[in-house]
Amino acid sequence: MAPGRDRLRSVSIPPASADLKAWLKLLAGLAIPFALFQGLAQALGSDRGQAGIVVAAAVIAALLAVEGLLFGQSARAALRALGFGRPAGRGLMVALGVSLLLLGLFPIYAAIGGASLAADPGWVWLLPGLIAQGGVAEEALFRGYLFGHLRQGRSFRRAAALAALPFALAHLYPLAILPWPVAIASLLLATIPSGRRHLCISRCRALLKSWRCRETPSCRCSGSAPAR
């Protein structure tokens, strides 16, 4: 996240004694962009980022509107609070290292199950939309907005615990639609506590979704989604 975040939000939920109105405001601000995210992605058939840039732009616009209307933020301050800033070099290195380690799951899975690995057809062209949708928009929503507001006046652990339920519920779907190495790698990267500079992590996590397991006679990859 960009520096100075704690000074950016003028309205936040009180730490322990949050009243019902404040919680409803926070959850409404989460639900509206999330519904837009899911509905627009489904309507456009963007399960692998085919229309990811459009989806991401709509979600970011909705988050800016929420921050402005519900929390009194200017567009510039809201963008910084949502995590749009220069990433730290250390964060980029950690993201790259973890991504490389998790990519090692693929050859291990192939060796155990007798599967062959292949990039999804046209994966290079899917990358911009995939990163925008599965990385930037998703993490701006859950970490930039949800975790960012919960973090105000709370310790990291307490805020993370409060954000865990909606975050986990939204991230269970990869287990149903992706091969298990990809799903597990995605979930592991999603749990990395990267603090304010988190978007570099999510962009690397999105790259994992562009890979799939090709079914062979000796291996059934029933969880892999067919190429579109």
C-alpha angles and dihedrals in degrees: 000000000000117000120260094039095138089061095048105068112071093183123047140154114273111250110246106353099052111164123229094253093057093049092048090051092051094047093045089052088053098043098052098055091039092054089048090049095052097038096048094045090051094045092051094042090239101156093137101028099279089143095015097130091055092046093047093048091052093048094048090048090051091049091050089051091050092049091048100043100037103029104026096240125155115234092251094049091045092053091052092046090051090057105263103142142098110307120233116252091231091054092052091051092049091049092050093047095048091046092053091050093050092047085063087074090075100064090041091053091046092050094049098042101034092240129147120227124224136165116250110262109267093010093148091061091047094054100085093050093040093054092044095049105031095033118026102028097040096048094042086057100046104027102022097043109019100034092035093059094041090051092063107105094355136095118255092252095050093047091047091051092052092048093045099086100055090036093052094045091053092049100050093083096079088068089063101042106030135060108269096249090056093043094049092046090050092049093047093052089046091060097053107120097226096158120203097350094058105129094080088061094051093049090056090047090054090058090065091063092065091068127078141175116254111224116241130182090260097047132047113202094187093163096060117104116231117252113263 
